[in-house]
Amino acid sequence: MADDNRTRITEFIFTGLKFPPQLQVFLFWLFLLFYLVTMTGNLGMMVLICLDSRLHTPMYFFLSHLSFVDICFSTVVGPKMLADFSERKAISFLGCALQQWFFGFFVAIECLLLASPAYDRYVAICNSLLYAVAMCQRQFTQLVAGPYAVGFLNTMTHTTATFRLPFCGSNIVNHFFCDMSPLLSLVCADIRINKPLVFVVAGAVLVVSSLTIKISYFYIFVAIQRGLLSRWQAQSLLHLLVPPDGRLHPVRDPLLHLRAAGCCFFPVPQQGGVDVLHRGDPHAQSTHLQLVE
């Protein structure tokens, strides 16, 4: 009976964004603008990093992957949401499963990738003499490959567990895309395992990423505050943190990254998937210490 009920639902209907009809055209162009800005900014960042050999460092390697994930993340939701302004807000059962899978995949990757720059800065500032060894190409490649692998396992676990359950009755999804919480409310089976499963796999990603960022910056700020850096290390750090205008911003780099991580873990209400804050300007994002005298 459960199988029969599940096969009857061949599509889901989104309630979509709730707004007055007279604002539909304005909001469509506004969200389209947000999407195009996100695409242009991230593509520009990736092209710039690829073409400029001076940016072939671990930090910019992380930034290029964050830009790539941002493009994919926005594309999973953005185009379908924009299309729903002018057509029936429907998505097939398979399409919904794929959208949820890729959504969870890229969310997990972005959260974990935000921890990689924090670790890079910790090594560069607190262990600068070993930076070239600790952040060799193999190491920073692993720091990028790891989030992709964890993201795959993370979303495969709870997405597969959810879409194997029988959906029956209403097919109205109270959202503008296939998110896990509104989908579980449509399941006509026991979900006492699924809800804790989603909480555990998503919570593990957030805890690991946020703890890595907090611990890394704790040691960075302690080292700077207590003056534990050697004179040579301090000169290298000073060279790093002085921008082209000659004005010193000794904690600008860490604060920019912490602000970006905060926007990821504690997002403000926003539409259209615009999240380019953590891209910043190239100089502000760089933490690579020049170890060559």
C-alpha positions as CSV (number, residue, x, y, z in Angstrom):
1,M,0.0,0.0,0.0
2,A,2.9,2.3,0.8
3,D,4.5,1.6,-2.5
4,D,1.2,2.4,-4.3
5,N,0.9,5.7,-2.5
6,R,4.4,6.6,-3.3
7,T,4.0,5.9,-7.0
8,R,0.9,8.2,-7.2
9,I,3.0,11.2,-6.4
10,T,4.9,12.0,-9.6
11,E,5.5,15.6,-8.9
12,F,5.6,18.2,-6.1
13,I,4.0,21.6,-6.2
14,F,5.8,24.5,-4.5
15,T,3.9,27.2,-2.6
16,G,6.7,29.5,-3.7
17,L,7.6,32.9,-2.4
18,K,4.6,34.8,-1.0
19,F,4.4,38.4,-2.2
20,P,1.7,40.8,-3.6
21,P,1.0,40.1,-7.3
22,Q,1.9,43.7,-8.3
23,L,5.5,43.1,-7.1
24,Q,6.0,40.0,-9.3
25,V,7.8,41.7,-12.2
26,F,9.9,43.8,-9.9
27,L,11.0,40.8,-7.8
28,F,11.7,38.7,-10.8
29,W,14.2,41.2,-12.2
30,L,15.6,41.8,-8.7
31,F,16.3,38.1,-8.1
32,L,17.6,37.7,-11.7
33,L,20.0,40.6,-11.0
34,F,21.2,38.9,-7.8
35,Y,21.8,35.6,-9.6
36,L,23.7,37.3,-12.5
37,V,25.9,39.2,-10.0
38,T,26.6,36.0,-8.2
39,M,27.6,34.2,-11.4
40,T,29.7,37.1,-12.7
41,G,31.5,37.7,-9.5
42,N,32.4,34.1,-8.9
43,L,33.4,33.4,-12.5
44,G,35.5,36.5,-12.5
45,M,37.3,35.4,-9.4
46,M,38.0,32.0,-10.8
47,V,39.3,33.4,-14.1
48,L,41.5,35.9,-12.3
49,I,43.0,33.3,-10.0
50,C,43.6,31.0,-13.0
51,L,45.3,33.7,-15.2
52,D,47.4,35.4,-12.6
53,S,50.4,33.2,-11.5
54,R,50.9,35.3,-8.4
55,L,47.6,34.0,-7.1
56,H,48.6,30.3,-7.4
57,T,48.8,29.9,-3.6
58,P,46.8,27.7,-1.2
59,M,44.5,30.6,-0.1
60,Y,43.5,31.4,-3.7
61,F,43.1,27.7,-4.4
62,F,40.5,27.6,-1.6
63,L,38.9,30.7,-2.9
64,S,38.6,29.3,-6.4
65,H,36.8,26.3,-5.1
66,L,34.5,28.4,-2.9
67,S,33.6,30.4,-6.0
68,F,32.9,27.2,-7.9
69,V,30.7,25.9,-5.1
70,D,28.9,29.2,-4.9
71,I,28.1,29.0,-8.6
72,C,26.8,25.4,-8.3
73,F,24.9,26.2,-5.1
74,S,23.1,29.2,-6.6
75,T,22.3,27.3,-9.9
76,V,20.6,24.4,-8.0
77,V,17.9,26.8,-6.7
78,G,18.1,30.1,-8.6
79,P,17.0,29.2,-12.2
80,K,14.1,27.0,-11.0
81,M,12.9,29.7,-8.6
82,L,13.0,32.3,-11.4
83,A,11.2,30.0,-13.8
84,D,8.4,29.6,-11.3
85,F,7.5,33.3,-11.6
86,S,6.0,32.7,-15.0
87,E,4.8,29.0,-14.9
88,R,3.3,26.4,-12.7
89,K,5.4,25.9,-9.6
90,A,5.9,22.1,-10.1
91,I,8.8,19.8,-10.1
92,S,9.0,16.0,-10.8
93,F,9.7,13.5,-8.1
94,L,13.1,12.7,-9.5
95,G,13.8,16.4,-10.1
96,C,13.0,17.2,-6.5
97,A,15.3,14.4,-5.2
98,L,18.1,15.7,-7.4
99,Q,17.6,19.3,-6.3
100,Q,17.7,18.2,-2.6
101,W,20.7,16.0,-3.2
102,F,22.8,18.7,-4.9
103,F,21.6,21.4,-2.4
104,G,22.8,19.4,0.6
105,F,26.0,18.4,-1.3
106,F,27.1,22.0,-2.0
107,V,25.9,23.4,1.4
108,A,28.1,20.8,3.2
109,I,31.1,21.5,0.9
110,E,30.8,25.3,1.4
111,C,30.6,25.0,5.2
112,L,33.7,22.7,5.3
113,L,35.7,24.7,2.8
114,L,35.3,27.8,5.0
115,A,37.4,26.0,7.6
116,S,40.4,25.5,5.2
117,P,41.4,29.2,5.0
118,A,41.3,29.3,8.8
119,Y,43.7,26.4,9.1
120,D,45.9,27.9,6.4
121,R,46.2,31.1,8.3
122,Y,46.9,29.3,11.5
123,V,49.8,27.4,9.9
124,A,51.1,30.6,8.2
125,I,51.1,32.7,11.4
126,C,51.7,30.3,14.2
127,N,54.1,27.9,12.3
128,S,55.4,30.1,9.6
129,L,58.8,28.4,9.4
130,L,57.1,25.1,8.5
131,Y,54.5,26.6,6.3
132,A,56.1,25.5,3.0
133,V,56.1,21.9,4.3
134,A,52.8,21.9,6.1
135,M,50.9,23.5,3.2
136,C,52.5,21.7,0.3
137,Q,50.4,21.0,-2.8
138,R,49.4,17.5,-1.6
139,Q,48.2,18.9,1.8
140,F,46.0,21.8,0.4
141,T,44.6,19.5,-2.3
142,Q,43.5,17.1,0.5
143,L,41.9,20.1,2.4
144,V,39.7,20.6,-0.7
145,A,39.1,17.0,-1.6
146,G,38.0,16.2,1.9
147,P,35.0,18.5,1.9
148,Y,33.8,17.1,-1.4
149,A,34.0,13.6,-0.1
150,V,32.3,14.4,3.2
151,G,29.6,16.4,1.3
152,F,28.9,13.5,-0.9
153,L,28.5,11.0,2.0
154,N,26.6,13.6,4.0
155,T,23.8,14.3,1.5
156,M,23.8,10.7,0.2
157,T,22.9,9.5,3.6
158,H,19.9,11.6,4.5
159,T,18.6,12.2,1.0
160,T,18.5,8.5,0.1
161,A,16.9,7.7,3.5
162,T,14.2,10.3,2.9
163,F,13.2,9.5,-0.7
164,R,13.0,5.8,0.0
165,L,10.0,6.6,2.3
166,P,6.4,6.6,0.9
167,F,4.9,9.9,0.0
168,C,1.1,10.0,0.1
169,G,-1.7,12.5,0.3
170,S,-0.7,16.1,-0.3
171,N,2.2,16.9,-2.7
172,I,2.3,20.6,-1.8
173,V,5.8,21.6,-0.6
174,N,5.6,24.7,1.7
175,H,8.8,26.2,0.3
176,F,10.2,27.5,-3.0
177,F,12.6,24.5,-3.5
178,C,12.9,20.9,-2.3
179,D,14.2,21.4,1.2
180,M,14.4,18.5,3.7
181,S,12.1,19.7,6.4
182,P,9.0,20.4,4.3
183,L,9.5,17.2,2.4
184,L,9.5,15.1,5.6
185,S,6.2,16.6,6.6
186,L,4.7,14.9,3.5
187,V,5.9,11.4,4.4
188,C,3.2,9.0,5.5
189,A,5.6,6.8,7.5
190,D,7.5,6.7,10.7
191,I,10.2,9.4,10.5
192,R,11.6,9.1,14.0
193,I,14.9,7.9,12.5
194,N,15.0,10.4,9.7
195,K,14.8,13.6,11.7
196,P,17.6,12.7,14.1
197,L,19.6,11.4,11.1
198,V,19.3,14.8,9.3
199,F,20.2,16.6,12.6
200,V,23.3,14.4,13.2
201,V,24.8,14.6,9.7
202,A,24.1,18.3,9.2
203,G,25.2,19.1,12.8
204,A,28.4,17.2,12.4
205,V,29.4,19.4,9.4
206,L,28.6,22.6,11.2
207,V,30.4,21.5,14.4
208,V,33.6,20.4,12.7
209,S,33.8,23.5,10.5
210,S,32.9,26.0,13.2
211,L,35.3,24.5,15.8
212,T,38.1,24.4,13.2
213,I,37.6,28.1,12.5
214,K,37.2,29.1,16.2
215,I,40.3,27.1,17.4
216,S,42.4,28.3,14.5
217,Y,41.6,32.0,15.1
218,F,41.9,31.6,18.8
219,Y,45.5,30.6,18.5
220,I,46.1,33.3,15.9
221,F,44.8,36.1,18.0
222,V,46.6,34.7,21.1
223,A,49.9,34.6,19.2
224,I,49.4,38.2,18.0
225,Q,48.2,39.5,21.3
226,R,51.0,38.0,23.4
227,G,53.7,38.9,20.9
228,L,54.9,35.3,20.6
229,L,55.9,35.9,17.0
230,S,59.6,36.2,16.4
231,R,60.9,39.4,14.8
232,W,61.3,37.7,11.4
233,Q,57.8,36.3,11.6
234,A,56.4,39.7,12.7
235,Q,58.1,41.3,9.7
236,S,56.7,38.7,7.4
237,L,53.2,39.1,8.9
238,L,53.5,42.9,8.6
239,H,54.3,42.6,5.0
240,L,51.3,40.4,4.5
241,L,48.8,42.6,6.2
242,V,49.8,46.0,4.9
243,P,47.6,46.7,1.9
244,P,48.7,48.5,-1.3
245,D,47.5,51.9,0.2
246,G,50.2,51.5,2.9
247,R,47.7,51.6,5.8
248,L,48.0,48.8,8.3
249,H,45.0,46.6,9.1
250,P,46.5,44.0,11.5
251,V,43.4,41.9,12.0
252,R,41.5,42.7,8.7
253,D,42.2,39.3,7.1
254,P,40.9,37.2,10.1
255,L,37.9,39.5,10.6
256,L,36.9,39.3,6.9
257,H,37.0,35.5,7.0
258,L,35.2,35.3,10.4
259,R,32.5,37.6,9.0
260,A,32.1,35.4,6.0
261,A,31.9,32.3,8.1
262,G,29.3,34.0,10.3
263,C,27.2,34.7,7.2
264,C,27.4,31.0,6.3
265,F,26.6,29.6,9.8
266,F,24.1,32.4,10.9
267,P,22.6,33.6,7.6
268,V,20.4,36.7,7.4
269,P,17.2,36.4,5.5
270,Q,18.1,36.8,1.8
271,Q,16.7,35.8,-1.6
272,G,18.4,34.7,-4.8
273,G,21.4,33.0,-3.3
274,V,23.6,36.0,-3.1
275,D,26.6,35.2,-0.9
276,V,29.7,36.7,-2.3
277,L,30.9,38.4,0.9
278,H,33.6,35.9,1.6
279,R,35.1,36.4,-1.7
280,G,36.4,39.9,-0.7
281,D,39.2,41.6,-2.6
282,P,42.2,39.5,-3.5
283,H,44.6,41.3,-1.2
284,A,42.3,41.0,1.8
285,Q,41.9,37.3,1.4
286,S,45.6,36.4,1.0
287,T,47.3,34.9,4.0
288,H,50.3,33.3,2.3
289,L,53.5,34.2,4.1
290,Q,56.5,34.9,1.8
291,L,59.1,32.5,3.3
292,V,61.8,33.4,0.8
293,E,64.2,36.0,2.1
